[in-house]
Amino acid sequence: MPVAGSVPEQQEAEIDLRQYWRIVSRYKWGILGLAVAITVLATLIVFSMRPVYRSTVTLLIEQKQAKVITIEEMYGLDGSSKEYLQTQFEILKSRELAARVVKELKLDVHPDFSPEPEQDAAGEESSFRLDWRTVLPKGHEKNPEISDEEKFSRIVDRFTANLAVVPVRNTQLVKISFESYDKALAAKVANAMAHAYINSQMEARVAMTEQAASWLTDRLSALKTSLDSSEQKLQAYREQNDLVKTGDVEGILALNAKQLQDLSQRQIQAQFKLSEISKRYGPKHPAYVQAEMELNEADMAITQARKIAMSVARKEFRLQELMREVETNRNLYDTFFTRIKEANQTRQLETANARVVDQAVVSSIPVKPNKKLAVVLAFVLSLMIGVLLAFLLDYLDSTFKGAEDVEARLGIALLGLLPVIKGGKKDGCAQPTFLEDNKQEFAEAMRTIRTGVMLSSIDTPHQIVVVTSSVPGEGKTTTSLNLALALGQMEKVLLIDTDMRRPSVAKACGIPGSAPGLSNLVVGSVDMAHCIHHLPEGNIDVLTAGLIPPNPLELLSSKRFAEVLEQLSGQYDRIVIDSAPTLAVSDGLVLATMANAVIYVVRSDATSFHMARTGIQRLQRVRAPMAGVVLNRVNFSKASKYGSYYGYYNYYGNQAGVE
């Protein structure tokens, strides 16, 4: 016996695209309605928005400019790198440059940039504007005062939010764009940004040149002082040592060298003479003493000459040192003097490193909002949202829609589907619709169920058929009544109403509610002939509930009821029992143990998967012989979106009796 809710794993894993299409088809009007509503709303919003215009100026930033002097070299700037261009792009985006343009164009008083609340023609704040801060607790009140700096900062923020600086790839060009509600202002601001950048660069370079010239002037004064000091030291040294010019020292050195040469010759001669005399005379001989005195005088003269030579050499070294200092200071002074003259002469010849290639012009076509694109996107997005909502609603909707839901969720065969009875009574009472000529669609569906019941067990026919449901209002009485009428065309059938708490078969068949029935028969107060009522138009017998007992479950569980049911089984080919709902009471469980087949009625778009599964599981626990499920009140025109064969019920039902 299949277990309710058991579904093959392969079936669960399958992705049925047709099922998705059926979901979309089912909610198509809701999806389209949502899409139209959102699109209309988006259209109204888009067409009520103020158009935004954009103007663009193209600027060429040259990495190297024509200049007379290379002040950049003094500061170590290199304009040939990529970092230089990137730096210029960031300067164009800087708040300082933006603030300069805001001040230049006086945008701080322009209504599009003013941070003050909008005012009406009288100059007062519009009364219809709601300040949400008034509803906040204390401590969140509106700031009473805003400083001028903060106001200006907000204006600059709004300005930069509408400004775009985009470099052109692999070029030295950059496009400066500005967006504004005022088309003329957009072009004016874009051009002003370009010229402000050029002027700022010019001013920066002039300031750099002036700063360099000022530094050179200060440095030149210090160099002049150093040069004068070194020259004074040189002159004082010459005067102190009686040196008129550098050649004097060189002459002294040459004379001293000649004197040393002569003295050396004299010393050699004195040594030779003393050597000759010492061979003939002793140390005390006057000739020896005289020769020794001459040698000593020569030695002393050489020593004195050497001292003089060393003194002159020191003077010459000091003189050269002072002269080199003077020369160095003079060279530095001349270099700085030449550079400062060049800087002063070329200060007014500085050129900008950028120029405007294309001026910004007033645009007549707004860039925002793109009305066509916005409307199309709103429609497409709303359709997507509608489809997602449809899938969400379908996912949250746990009711049965078609045969696929019954077989997939319950794992039990579907005997058939009963359509919605159009034009029926509104009191919810069951009706013998099978007998009505204008309800051929319903009659054909009931014949299908009848065939399913008869073919489900050909060898051992299901003589006792119990019809039940999960809760009241699902159509079990309608199903049992019309199934009995359908079977009555071929067999001798008895319809028994065992729902003694809410009996409705008597009313549906036009039998008085006070007429004796099952309860009277079981207790033995009335004989069987007076309890069974015959419906000649349907060719069936009906055993109503009779007098409502205080304990229906005990009555149905009694041996007397089993005996009555066995006695009736011997008189009829088929007995159809209308049972109470399984989730409400346990009457249906007791009857299921006595039946040969149990038909479970599920109402389309009303019964949840959980309720039906729980009711069937209760029946399966008592080993009830489940014959199948009947899906009641199916809107075939609506349900055809869930399957391709539902429409044939309409076709064959409407064509019945025509062919």
C-alpha positions in Angstrom: 0.0 0.0 0.0 1.5 3.4 -0.9 2.3 5.7 1.9 0.8 9.2 1.7 3.4 11.7 0.8 5.9 9.3 -0.6 7.3 10.6 -3.9 10.0 9.0 -6.0 13.3 10.8 -5.6 13.7 11.1 -9.4 10.4 12.9 -9.6 11.4 15.3 -6.9 14.6 16.1 -8.6 13.1 16.8 -12.0 12.9 20.4 -13.1 9.6 20.8 -15.1 9.8 23.9 -17.1 6.2 23.4 -18.1 5.2 23.7 -14.5 7.0 27.0 -14.2 5.1 28.2 -17.3 1.8 27.1 -15.8 2.5 29.1 -12.7 3.3 32.2 -14.7 0.1 31.6 -16.8 -2.0 31.2 -13.7 -0.9 34.5 -12.3 -0.5 36.3 -15.7 -3.1 38.9 -15.1 -1.7 39.7 -11.7 1.8 39.9 -13.1 0.6 42.2 -16.0 -1.4 44.3 -13.6 1.6 44.8 -11.3 3.8 45.5 -14.3 1.4 48.1 -15.7 0.9 49.7 -12.3 4.6 50.0 -11.6 5.3 51.2 -15.1 2.6 53.9 -15.0 3.9 55.0 -11.6 7.5 55.0 -12.9 6.3 57.0 -16.0 4.6 59.6 -13.9 7.7 59.9 -11.7 10.1 60.1 -14.6 8.1 62.6 -16.6 7.8 64.8 -13.4 11.5 64.9 -12.8 13.5 68.0 -13.9 15.8 67.3 -16.9 19.5 67.3 -16.2 21.9 68.7 -18.8 25.6 67.9 -19.2 28.3 69.9 -20.9 31.9 68.8 -21.4 35.2 70.6 -22.0 38.3 68.9 -23.3 41.6 69.9 -21.8 45.1 69.0 -23.1 47.6 68.7 -20.3 51.2 68.8 -21.7 53.8 67.0 -19.8 56.5 69.5 -20.8 56.0 73.2 -21.6 58.1 75.7 -23.5 60.0 77.8 -20.9 63.0 80.0 -20.8 64.5 78.7 -17.6 64.0 75.3 -15.9 62.8 76.2 -12.5 61.4 72.6 -12.2 65.0 71.4 -12.3 65.8 73.4 -9.2 62.8 71.7 -7.4 63.4 68.3 -8.8 60.1 68.1 -10.7 59.7 65.7 -13.6 56.7 66.1 -15.9 57.5 63.1 -18.1 56.1 60.5 -15.8 52.6 59.0 -15.6 52.4 60.1 -12.0 52.5 63.7 -13.2 49.3 63.3 -15.3 47.6 61.4 -12.5 48.5 64.2 -10.1 47.0 66.8 -12.5 43.8 64.7 -12.7 43.5 64.7 -8.9 44.1 68.5 -8.8 41.2 68.9 -11.2 39.1 66.9 -8.7 40.3 68.9 -5.7 37.9 70.8 -3.4 40.2 73.8 -3.6 39.7 74.2 -7.3 36.0 73.5 -6.9 35.7 76.2 -4.2 37.5 78.6 -6.5 34.9 78.1 -9.3 32.0 78.3 -6.8 33.3 81.7 -5.6 34.1 82.9 -9.1 30.6 82.1 -10.4 28.9 83.0 -7.1 27.2 79.6 -7.0 26.7 80.0 -3.2 23.7 82.2 -4.0 22.4 80.0 -6.8 19.1 78.2 -5.9 20.4 74.8 -7.2 23.3 74.8 -4.7 21.8 76.7 -1.8 21.6 74.4 1.3 18.7 76.5 2.7 15.1 75.0 2.5 13.1 75.9 -0.6 11.1 79.0 -0.2 8.0 80.2 -1.8 7.5 83.5 -3.7 6.9 85.4 -0.5 10.3 84.3 0.8 8.9 82.0 3.5 9.5 78.3 3.7 6.8 76.3 1.9 4.1 75.1 4.3 3.6 71.8 2.6 7.1 70.6 3.3 7.2 68.2 6.3 10.2 68.3 8.5 10.5 64.7 9.8 12.7 65.9 12.6 9.7 67.5 14.3 8.3 64.0 15.1 11.5 62.8 16.8 12.0 62.9 20.6 13.8 65.8 22.2 17.5 65.9 21.4 16.9 65.4 17.7 15.6 68.9 16.9 16.7 70.8 13.9 20.0 72.6 14.2 19.2 76.2 14.9 22.3 77.7 13.2 24.7 76.5 10.5 28.0 78.3 10.2 29.0 80.0 7.0 31.9 77.6 6.6 29.6 74.6 6.9 27.2 76.1 4.4 30.0 76.7 1.9 31.3 73.2 2.5 27.9 71.7 1.6 27.7 73.8 -1.5 31.2 72.6 -2.6 30.0 69.0 -1.9 27.0 69.4 -4.2 29.2 71.0 -6.8 31.8 68.1 -6.8 28.9 65.6 -6.8 27.8 67.0 -10.2 31.4 67.2 -11.5 33.2 64.5 -13.5 36.8 64.4 -14.5 37.6 61.5 -16.9 41.0 61.1 -18.6 41.1 59.9 -22.2 43.0 56.6 -22.2 46.5 56.6 -23.8 46.4 60.4 -24.4 47.1 63.6 -22.5 43.5 64.7 -22.9 41.0 65.0 -20.0 37.3 65.6 -20.2 35.7 67.8 -17.6 31.9 67.4 -17.4 29.3 69.1 -15.3 25.6 68.3 -14.8 23.0 70.8 -13.9 19.3 71.5 -14.3 20.4 74.8 -16.0 21.9 73.9 -19.4 23.7 77.2 -19.7 25.1 76.9 -16.2 26.4 73.4 -17.1 28.5 74.8 -20.0 29.6 77.8 -18.0 30.8 75.7 -15.1 32.7 73.3 -17.3 34.5 76.1 -19.1 35.2 77.8 -15.8 36.7 74.7 -14.3 39.1 74.4 -17.3 40.2 78.0 -17.1 40.4 77.9 -13.3 42.8 75.0 -13.6 44.9 76.8 -16.2 45.0 80.0 -14.2 45.9 78.0 -11.0 48.7 76.3 -12.8 50.0 79.7 -14.1 49.7 81.2 -10.7 51.5 78.3 -9.1 54.4 78.5 -11.6 54.7 82.3 -11.2 54.7 81.9 -7.5 57.3 79.2 -7.8 59.5 81.5 -10.0 59.0 84.4 -7.6 59.9 82.1 -4.7 63.0 80.9 -6.5 64.0 84.5 -7.3 63.5 85.5 -3.7 65.6 82.7 -2.5 68.3 83.5 -5.0 68.3 87.1 -3.9 68.7 86.1 -0.3 71.4 83.7 -1.1 73.2 86.2 -3.4 73.4 88.6 -0.5 75.0 86.0 1.7 77.4 85.0 -1.1 78.4 88.7 -1.6 79.2 88.9 2.1 81.3 85.8 2.0 83.2 87.0 -1.2 84.0 90.4 0.4 85.2 88.7 3.6 87.5 86.3 1.7 88.9 89.1 -0.4 89.6 91.2 2.7 91.4 88.3 4.3 93.6 87.8 1.2 94.5 91.5 1.0 95.3 91.7 4.7 97.5 88.7 4.4 99.4 90.2 1.5 99.9 93.5 3.3 101.0 91.7 6.5 103.7 89.7 4.6 104.7 92.4 2.1 103.3 90.4 -0.8 102.0 92.5 -3.6 101.3 89.7 -6.0 101.7 86.0 -6.2 105.0 86.2 -8.2 106.8 87.8 -5.2 106.5 84.6 -3.2 107.7 82.6 -6.2 110.7 84.9 -6.6 111.6 84.5 -2.9 111.4 80.8 -3.2 113.6 80.8 -6.3 116.2 83.0 -4.6 116.2 80.9 -1.5 116.7 77.8 -3.6 119.8 79.4 -5.3 121.2 80.4 -2.0 120.8 76.9 -0.6 122.6 75.5 -3.6 125.5 77.9 -3.1 125.7 77.1 0.6 125.7 73.4 -0.1 128.6 73.8 -2.4 130.4 75.9 0.2 129.7 73.1 2.8 131.2 70.5 0.5 134.3 72.5 0.0 134.7 73.1 3.7 134.4 69.4 4.4 137.0 68.6 1.8 139.4 71.2 3.1 139.0 69.9 6.7 139.6 66.4 5.5 142.9 67.4 3.7 144.2 69.4 6.7 143.4 66.6 9.1 145.8 64.4 7.2 148.7 66.7 7.9 147.8 68.5 11.2 146.3 67.7 14.4 143.1 69.1 15.9 144.9 71.9 17.7 146.7 73.2 14.8 145.6 76.7 13.7 145.0 75.5 10.1 142.8 72.7 11.4 140.9 75.0 13.7 140.4 77.5 10.9 139.0 74.8 8.5 136.7 73.4 11.2 135.3 77.0 11.8 134.6 77.4 8.1 132.7 74.1 8.1 130.6 75.1 11.1 129.8 78.4 9.5 128.6 76.6 6.3 126.4 74.3 8.3 124.8 77.2 10.2 124.2 79.1 7.0 122.5 76.1 5.4 120.3 75.6 8.5 119.3 79.3 8.5 118.5 79.2 4.8 116.3 76.1 5.2 114.3 77.8 8.0 113.7 80.8 5.7 112.6 78.5 2.9 110.1 76.7 5.1 108.7 80.0 6.3 108.2 81.2 2.7 106.5 77.9 1.8 104.0 78.3 4.6 103.2 81.8 3.5 102.8 80.5 -0.1 100.4 77.7 1.0 98.3 80.2 3.1 98.2 82.6 0.2 97.0 79.9 -2.2 94.3 78.8 0.3 93.0 82.4 0.6 93.1 82.8 -3.2 91.1 79.6 -3.7 88.5 80.7 -1.2 88.1 84.0 -3.0 87.8 82.2 -6.4 85.2 79.8 -5.1 83.1 82.6 -3.6 83.4 84.6 -6.7 82.3 81.7 -8.9 79.2 81.0 -6.7 78.4 84.7 -6.6 78.6 85.0 -10.4 76.4 81.9 -10.9 73.7 83.0 -8.6 73.9 86.6 -10.0 73.4 85.3 -13.5 70.5 83.0 -12.5 68.7 85.8 -10.6 69.0 88.1 -13.6 67.5 85.4 -15.8 64.7 84.8 -13.3 63.8 88.5 -13.1 63.9 88.9 -16.8 61.7 85.8 -17.6 59.3 86.0 -14.6 56.5 87.3 -16.9 57.2 84.8 -19.6 55.8 81.7 -17.8 53.4 79.6 -19.9 50.7 77.2 -18.8 51.0 73.4 -19.1 47.4 73.0 -20.3 45.1 74.4 -22.9 41.5 74.0 -23.9 41.0 71.8 -27.0 37.2 71.9 -27.1 35.1 74.4 -25.3 32.0 73.2 -23.5 28.8 74.2 -25.4 25.2 74.4 -24.2 23.5 71.1 -24.7 19.8 70.9 -25.7 19.4 67.2 -25.0 19.2 66.2 -21.3 21.2 63.2 -20.1 18.9 62.5 -17.2 16.5 61.1 -16.8 16.5 58.7 -19.8 12.8 58.5 -19.9 12.5 55.7 -22.5 15.1 53.5 -20.7 13.6 54.2 -17.3 10.1 53.2 -18.5 11.4 50.1 -20.2 13.5 49.1 -17.2 10.5 49.7 -14.9 8.3 47.5 -17.0 11.0 44.7 -17.3 11.8 44.8 -13.6 8.2 44.9 -12.6 7.6 41.8 -14.8 10.5 40.1 -13.1 9.1 41.1 -9.6 5.7 39.9 -10.7 7.0 36.5 -11.8 9.0 36.2 -8.6 5.9 37.0 -6.5 4.0 34.5 -8.6 6.5 31.8 -7.7 6.5 32.9 -4.1 2.7 32.8 -3.9 2.7 29.4 -5.6 5.3 28.2 -3.1 3.4 29.5 -0.1 0.1 28.1 -1.5 0.0 24.6 -0.1 -3.4 23.7 -1.6 -4.2 21.2 -4.4 -4.5 22.6 -7.9 -4.5 19.5 -10.1 -3.8 15.9 -10.6 -0.1 16.4 -10.4 -0.4 17.8 -6.9 -2.5 14.8 -5.7 -0.1 12.2 -7.0 3.0 14.0 -6.1 2.0 15.1 -2.6 -0.1 12.1 -1.5 1.3 9.2 -3.5 -2.2 7.9 -4.1 -4.0 7.4 -7.5 -6.4 10.1 -8.6 -9.9 8.7 -9.4 -11.0 11.9 -11.1 -11.8 15.5 -10.9 -15.1 17.2 -10.3 -15.6 20.7 -11.8 -17.0 23.7 -10.1 -20.8 23.7 -10.3 -21.8 27.0 -11.9 -25.1 28.5 -11.0 -25.5 26.1 -8.0 -27.1 27.0 -4.6 -25.2 29.3 -2.4 -26.0 27.5 0.9 -23.3 24.9 0.5 -25.8 22.0 0.4 -25.1 19.0 -1.8 -27.1 18.7 -5.0 -27.9 15.8 -7.4 -26.1 17.6 -10.2 -25.5 14.3 -12.1 -29.2 14.3 -13.1 -29.2 17.8 -14.5 -29.1 18.0 -18.3 -27.2 21.3 -18.4 -24.4 19.9 -16.2 -22.9 17.5 -18.7 -19.4 18.5 -17.8 -20.0 17.4 -14.2 -21.8 14.3 -15.2 -19.0 13.2 -17.5 -16.5 13.8 -14.7 -18.6 11.7 -12.4 -18.8 8.9 -14.9 -15.0 8.9 -15.0 -14.9 8.4 -11.3 -17.5 5.7 -11.5 -15.4 3.9 -14.1 -12.4 4.2 -11.9 -14.2 2.7 -8.9 -15.6 -0.2 -11.0 -12.3 -1.0 -12.7 -10.2 -0.8 -9.6 -11.2 -4.3 -8.6 -13.0 -6.3 -11.3 -12.7 -9.7 -9.7 -13.9 -8.6 -6.2 -16.0 -5.5 -6.7 -15.9 -2.8 -4.1 -19.4 -3.4 -2.7 -19.1 -1.0 0.3 -17.5 2.3 -0.7 -16.9 4.9 2.0 -16.5 8.6 0.9 -14.8 10.9 3.4 -12.6 14.0 3.5 -10.3 15.9 5.8 -12.7 18.6 7.1 -16.3 19.7 6.4 -17.0 21.7 3.2 -14.8 19.7 0.8 -17.6 18.1 -1.1 -17.7 14.6 0.3 -21.6 14.5 0.4 -21.8 15.9 -3.2 -19.4 13.2 -4.3 -21.1 10.4 -2.5 -24.6 11.4 -3.7 -23.6 11.9 -7.3 -21.4 8.8 -7.3 -24.4 6.8 -6.1 -26.5 8.3 -8.8 -23.9 7.4 -11.4 -23.6 3.8 -10.1 -27.4 3.6 -10.0 -27.6 3.7 -13.8 -25.9 0.3 -13.8 -26.4 -1.3 -10.4 -28.8 -1.4 -7.5 -27.3 1.2 -5.1 -27.9 2.3 -1.6 -26.6 5.7 -0.3 -26.1 5.8 3.5 -25.6 9.0 5.4 -23.4 8.2 8.4 -22.4 11.8 9.2 -24.8 12.0 12.1 -23.3 15.2 13.5 -24.0 17.2 10.3 -26.3 15.1 8.1 -27.0 16.6 4.7 -28.1 13.8 2.4 -31.7 14.1 3.4 -31.9 17.7 2.5 -30.0 17.1 -0.8 -32.5 14.4 -1.8 -35.6 16.3 -0.7 -36.3 13.9 2.2 -37.8 15.5 5.4 -35.2 15.8 8.1 -37.6 14.2 10.6 -37.8 11.0 8.5 -36.5 7.9 10.2 -33.0 6.8 9.1 -29.9 4.9 10.1 -30.0 5.7 13.8 -33.6 4.6 14.1 -32.7 1.4 12.2 -29.7 0.5 14.4 -31.5 1.1 17.6 -34.5 -0.9 16.3 -37.1 1.7 16.8 -38.2 1.6 13.1 -38.0 -1.2 10.7 -35.9 -1.1 7.5 -38.7 -0.6 5.1 -39.6 2.7 6.7 -36.0 3.9 7.0 -35.0 3.4 3.3 -36.3 6.0 0.9 -36.3 5.5 -2.9 -35.4 8.2 -5.4 -37.2 7.2 -8.6 -35.4 9.9 -10.7 -32.0 8.5 -9.8 -33.0 4.9 -9.4 -31.2 4.6 -6.0 -32.3 4.1 -2.4 -31.2 6.4 0.4 -30.8 5.7 4.1 -30.6 9.0 5.8 -28.9 9.7 9.2 -32.3 9.8 11.0 -32.5 11.1 14.5 -29.2 12.5 15.6 -27.9 10.4 18.5 -25.8 11.7 21.4 -23.0 9.2 20.7 -22.6 8.7 16.9 -19.2 6.9 17.3 -20.5 4.3 19.7 -23.5 3.7 17.4 -21.3 3.1 14.4 -18.9 0.9 16.4 -21.7 -1.3 17.7 -22.4 -4.9 16.5 -25.9 -3.9 15.6 -24.6 -1.5 13.0 -22.3 -4.2 11.6 -25.2 -6.5 11.4 -27.4 -3.9 9.6 -24.6 -3.2 7.1 -24.1 -6.9 6.5 -27.9 -7.3 5.9 -27.9 -4.4 3.5 -24.9 -5.8 1.6 -27.0 -8.8 0.8 -29.7 -6.6 -0.8 -27.7 -4.2 -2.9 -25.0 -4.4 -5.5 -23.2 -1.3 -4.2 -23.4 0.7 -0.9 -22.0 4.2 -0.9 -21.5 5.6 2.6 -21.2 9.3 3.3 -18.8 9.5 6.3 -17.8 12.3 8.6 -14.5 14.0 8.0 -11.5 12.1 9.3 -9.7 15.0 11.0 -12.9 16.2 12.8 -14.0 12.9 14.3 -13.1 9.2 14.2 -16.3 8.0 12.6 -14.6 7.6 9.2 -11.9 5.4 10.7 -14.4 3.0 12.1 -16.3 2.8 8.8 -13.1 2.4 6.8 -12.4 -0.9 8.6 -15.8 -2.2 7.3 -15.5 -0.9 3.8 -14.1 -2.5 0.6 -12.9 0.9 -0.7 -12.3 4.4 0.7 -12.6 7.4 -1.5 -10.9 10.6 -0.2 -12.3 13.9 -1.3 -10.0 16.9 -1.6 -11.2 20.4 -2.5 -9.2 22.3 -5.1 -7.6 25.6 -3.9 -8.8 24.9 -0.4 -7.5 21.7 1.1 -3.9 22.0 2.2 -1.3 19.3 1.6 -0.8 18.8 5.3 -4.5 18.2 6.1 -5.0 15.7 3.3 -1.8 13.9 4.1 -2.7 13.7 7.8 -6.2 12.4 7.1 -5.0 9.7 4.7 -2.3 8.7 7.2 -4.9 8.2 9.8 -6.9 5.9 7.5 -3.8 4.0 6.5 -3.0 3.3 10.2 -6.3 1.3 10.4 -5.4 -0.4 7.1 -8.2 1.3 5.2 -8.5 0.1 1.6 -7.7 3.3 -0.2 -9.3 3.3 -3.7 -8.1 6.8 -4.6 -8.6 10.5 -4.3 -11.3 12.8 -5.9 -10.3 16.4 -6.5 -13.5 18.4 -6.1 -14.5 21.9 -7.3 -11.8 22.2 -10.0 -12.0 25.2 -12.2 -11.1 23.4 -15.5 -10.5 26.6 -17.4 -8.2 27.8 -14.7 -6.7 24.4 -14.0 -5.9 23.9 -17.6 -2.8 26.1 -16.9 -1.6 23.3 -14.7 -2.0 20.5 -17.2 -2.7 20.0 -20.9 -5.7 17.6 -20.5 -8.1 19.4 -18.3 -9.6 21.2 -21.2 -10.9 18.0 -22.6 -13.4 17.7 -19.7 -15.0 20.9 -21.1 -14.9 19.5 -24.6 -16.5 16.1 -23.9 -18.8 17.5 -21.3 -20.2 20.2 -23.5 -20.4 17.9 -26.5 -22.3 15.2 -24.6 -25.5 14.4 -26.4 -24.4 16.3 -29.6 -22.6 13.5 -31.4 
